Amino acid sequence: RAAEGHLISVGFKESLRIGTPAELDTQRWWLLGDYERTGRKLKLDMDELWYQSTTYADKNDLVALEVFNERFFEQRWHYTMFRLAGHPIKDEAQDLAVREVFTVATVLLCPEHATRSSLVFTLKLIAERGEKESGIWTATIPMAVFFNLATNDQQAKYLDTQIRRYAHDAEVARGTRRGPFRVDAFARAAGVTAERADPSTRHEIARDARSRLDALTDRAECEEAVADLKDVLA
């Protein structure tokens, strides 16, 4: 609970609690990729921010998630996150404290790969743990669903790229098109490359996602995983 203590020390209410992802209903908006939880307005705002960040990153050979994070905090969306959770940020000290311990992370297997549906506003500690052990992102049934939806989104981008690549290659072979195939900005942000967009890669991702979801069908296992994560945050 070091993060909670740090935030309370700069003036947040003593009642402040930071839940594990999807644990607290008051923090449901923090699952930025879950359109049902964020509501329509926040969804559209995040759609636009993701679009701007991803297209800028693609043009400048940057990591889309890093650009999104930078703009998210520059535009003070963390103020919105805490206001919706019932703990508005009131001054610069609280602003800096939130920036120190929070980030926008992706639940995909590679920490630099992200889709719009994989984004979650969470503690940096959880994000760092998620980079080393993706089971952190499937520690509860709601998060297992979130993880699988995000992974399915990534798979769709692989499939879309594969179809486009085959069409491109066919046109090149017929002499009706020239130049190399280029992966679009949103697929690139998800980690898709022309070389990796093949069925075997997508099947590996799908098998991993299904195995994680199957492992959480037992409620006892799910509760044990949550307890382990809470121990980490204690």
C-alpha positions as CSV (number, residue, x, y, z in Angstrom):
1,R,0.0,0.0,0.0
2,A,3.0,2.3,-0.4
3,A,1.3,4.1,-3.3
4,E,-1.8,4.8,-1.3
5,G,0.3,6.1,1.6
6,H,2.3,8.4,-0.8
7,L,-0.9,9.9,-2.2
8,I,-2.5,10.4,1.2
9,S,0.7,12.1,2.4
10,V,0.2,14.9,-0.2
11,G,-3.4,15.5,0.8
12,F,-5.6,12.9,-0.7
13,K,-8.4,11.6,1.6
14,E,-7.6,8.9,4.1
15,S,-10.3,6.8,2.5
16,L,-8.3,6.5,-0.8
17,R,-7.9,2.9,-1.9
18,I,-6.2,1.8,-5.1
19,G,-7.7,-1.4,-6.3
20,T,-6.2,-4.1,-8.5
21,P,-7.4,-3.7,-12.1
22,A,-11.2,-4.1,-12.3
23,E,-11.5,-4.7,-8.6
24,L,-13.3,-1.5,-7.5
25,D,-16.4,-0.2,-9.2
26,T,-15.4,3.4,-8.4
27,Q,-12.3,3.0,-10.6
28,R,-14.1,1.2,-13.5
29,W,-13.2,4.1,-15.8
30,W,-9.6,3.2,-15.4
31,L,-10.0,0.3,-17.8
32,L,-9.7,2.7,-20.7
33,G,-10.1,-0.1,-23.3
34,D,-13.4,-1.4,-21.9
35,Y,-16.0,0.7,-23.7
36,E,-18.8,-0.5,-21.4
37,R,-17.0,0.7,-18.3
38,T,-15.8,4.1,-19.5
39,G,-19.0,5.4,-21.0
40,R,-19.6,7.0,-24.4
41,K,-17.9,10.4,-23.8
42,L,-14.7,9.1,-22.3
43,K,-14.6,6.4,-24.9
44,L,-14.8,9.0,-27.8
45,D,-12.2,11.2,-26.1
46,M,-9.8,8.3,-25.7
47,D,-10.5,7.1,-29.3
48,E,-9.4,10.5,-30.5
49,L,-6.3,10.6,-28.3
50,W,-5.3,7.1,-29.4
51,Y,-5.7,8.0,-33.0
52,Q,-3.6,11.2,-32.7
53,S,-0.9,9.4,-30.7
54,T,-0.7,6.4,-33.0
55,T,-0.6,8.3,-36.3
56,Y,2.1,10.6,-34.8
57,A,4.1,7.7,-33.6
58,D,3.9,6.0,-37.0
59,K,5.1,9.1,-38.8
60,N,8.0,9.6,-36.4
61,D,9.0,6.0,-35.8
62,L,8.0,6.2,-32.1
63,V,6.2,3.8,-29.8
64,A,2.5,4.6,-29.9
65,L,1.9,3.8,-26.2
66,E,4.7,6.1,-25.1
67,V,3.3,8.9,-27.1
68,F,-0.2,8.2,-25.7
69,N,1.1,8.2,-22.2
70,E,2.9,11.5,-22.7
71,R,-0.2,13.2,-24.1
72,F,-2.5,11.6,-21.6
73,F,-0.7,13.3,-18.7
74,E,0.0,16.5,-20.7
75,Q,-3.7,16.9,-21.3
76,R,-4.4,16.1,-17.6
77,W,-6.6,13.0,-18.2
78,H,-5.3,11.7,-14.9
79,Y,-7.3,14.5,-13.3
80,T,-10.4,13.0,-14.9
81,M,-9.5,9.5,-13.7
82,F,-9.2,10.6,-10.1
83,R,-12.3,12.9,-10.3
84,L,-14.4,10.1,-11.6
85,A,-13.1,7.9,-8.8
86,G,-14.2,10.4,-6.2
87,H,-10.7,11.8,-5.3
88,P,-10.1,14.9,-7.3
89,I,-6.6,16.2,-7.7
90,K,-6.4,19.6,-6.0
91,D,-2.9,21.0,-6.4
92,E,0.5,20.6,-8.0
93,A,1.8,18.3,-5.2
94,Q,-1.0,15.8,-5.8
95,D,-0.6,16.1,-9.6
96,L,3.1,15.2,-9.3
97,A,2.4,12.4,-6.8
98,V,-0.1,10.8,-9.3
99,R,2.4,11.1,-12.1
100,E,5.0,9.4,-10.0
101,V,3.0,6.2,-9.4
102,F,0.6,5.9,-12.3
103,T,0.8,5.2,-16.0
104,V,-1.2,4.0,-18.9
105,A,-0.2,0.4,-19.6
106,T,-1.1,-2.3,-22.1
107,V,-2.2,-5.8,-21.2
108,L,-0.7,-7.3,-24.3
109,L,2.2,-9.8,-23.9
110,C,4.8,-7.2,-25.0
111,P,4.8,-4.0,-23.0
112,E,5.4,-1.9,-26.1
113,H,2.6,-3.3,-28.1
114,A,-0.9,-1.8,-27.6
115,T,-4.3,-1.6,-29.2
116,R,-7.0,0.8,-28.2
117,S,-8.8,-2.0,-26.3
118,S,-5.7,-3.0,-24.3
119,L,-5.2,0.3,-22.4
120,V,-5.5,0.5,-18.7
121,F,-4.7,3.4,-16.2
122,T,-3.0,1.7,-13.4
123,L,-0.1,1.8,-10.9
124,K,3.4,1.7,-12.4
125,L,4.1,-1.2,-10.0
126,I,1.3,-3.3,-11.5
127,A,2.5,-2.4,-15.0
128,E,6.0,-3.4,-14.2
129,R,4.8,-6.7,-12.8
130,G,2.6,-7.2,-15.8
131,E,5.7,-6.9,-18.0
132,K,7.4,-9.8,-16.2
133,E,4.3,-11.9,-15.6
134,S,1.3,-11.5,-17.9
135,G,-0.8,-13.5,-15.4
136,I,-1.1,-10.2,-13.4
137,W,-3.5,-9.1,-16.2
138,T,-5.7,-12.2,-15.8
139,A,-5.9,-12.3,-12.0
140,T,-9.6,-11.7,-11.9
141,I,-12.4,-12.9,-14.2
142,P,-13.2,-9.3,-15.4
143,M,-9.5,-8.8,-16.2
144,A,-9.3,-12.2,-17.9
145,V,-12.1,-11.1,-20.2
146,F,-10.5,-7.7,-20.7
147,F,-7.2,-9.4,-21.6
148,N,-8.8,-11.8,-24.1
149,L,-10.7,-9.0,-25.8
150,A,-7.5,-7.0,-26.2
151,T,-5.7,-10.1,-27.5
152,N,-8.5,-10.8,-29.9
153,D,-8.1,-7.2,-31.1
154,Q,-4.4,-7.8,-31.7
155,Q,-5.2,-11.0,-33.6
156,A,-7.6,-9.2,-35.8
157,K,-4.9,-6.7,-36.7
158,Y,-2.6,-9.6,-37.6
159,L,-5.3,-11.1,-39.8
160,D,-6.1,-7.8,-41.5
161,T,-2.4,-7.2,-42.2
162,Q,-2.0,-10.7,-43.6
163,I,-5.0,-10.2,-46.0
164,R,-3.7,-6.8,-47.1
165,R,-0.1,-8.2,-47.6
166,Y,-1.3,-11.1,-49.8
167,A,-3.4,-8.7,-51.8
168,H,-0.5,-6.3,-52.2
169,D,1.9,-9.1,-53.2
170,A,-0.7,-10.4,-55.8
171,E,-0.9,-6.9,-57.4
172,V,2.9,-6.6,-57.4
173,A,3.1,-9.9,-59.2
174,R,0.6,-8.8,-61.8
175,G,2.6,-5.6,-62.3
176,T,-0.3,-3.4,-61.2
177,R,1.4,-2.1,-58.1
178,R,4.9,-1.2,-57.0
179,G,6.8,-0.7,-53.8
180,P,7.1,-2.6,-50.5
181,F,4.1,-3.5,-48.3
182,R,3.6,-1.2,-45.4
183,V,1.8,-2.1,-42.2
184,D,-0.7,0.6,-41.1
185,A,-0.2,2.7,-38.0
186,F,-2.7,0.8,-35.7
187,A,-1.4,-2.6,-36.6
188,R,2.2,-1.4,-36.1
189,A,1.3,-0.1,-32.7
190,A,0.0,-3.6,-31.8
191,G,3.3,-5.2,-32.8
192,V,2.3,-6.4,-36.3
193,T,5.0,-6.5,-39.0
194,A,4.7,-7.7,-42.5
195,E,6.9,-10.6,-41.7
196,R,5.1,-11.6,-38.5
197,A,1.6,-11.5,-40.0
198,D,1.3,-15.2,-40.5
199,P,-1.2,-17.8,-39.3
200,S,1.3,-19.5,-36.9
201,T,2.0,-16.4,-35.0
202,R,-1.7,-15.6,-34.6
203,H,-2.5,-19.2,-33.4
204,E,0.2,-19.0,-30.8
205,I,-1.3,-15.8,-29.4
206,A,-4.8,-17.3,-29.5
207,R,-3.7,-20.5,-27.7
208,D,-2.0,-18.5,-24.9
209,A,-5.1,-16.3,-24.5
210,R,-7.5,-19.3,-24.3
211,S,-5.3,-21.1,-21.9
212,R,-5.3,-18.1,-19.5
213,L,-9.0,-17.8,-19.6
214,D,-9.5,-21.5,-19.1
215,A,-7.2,-21.4,-16.0
216,L,-9.5,-18.8,-14.4
217,T,-12.8,-20.7,-14.7
218,D,-12.2,-22.1,-11.2
219,R,-13.3,-19.4,-8.8
220,A,-10.9,-20.5,-6.1
221,E,-8.0,-20.1,-8.5
222,C,-9.2,-16.7,-9.4
223,E,-9.5,-15.6,-5.8
224,E,-6.0,-17.0,-5.0
225,A,-4.6,-15.0,-7.9
226,V,-6.2,-11.9,-6.6
227,A,-4.8,-12.5,-3.1
228,D,-1.3,-13.0,-4.6
229,L,-1.5,-9.7,-6.4
230,K,-2.7,-7.9,-3.3
231,D,0.3,-9.3,-1.4
232,V,2.5,-7.7,-4.0
233,L,0.9,-4.3,-3.5
234,A,0.9,-4.5,0.3
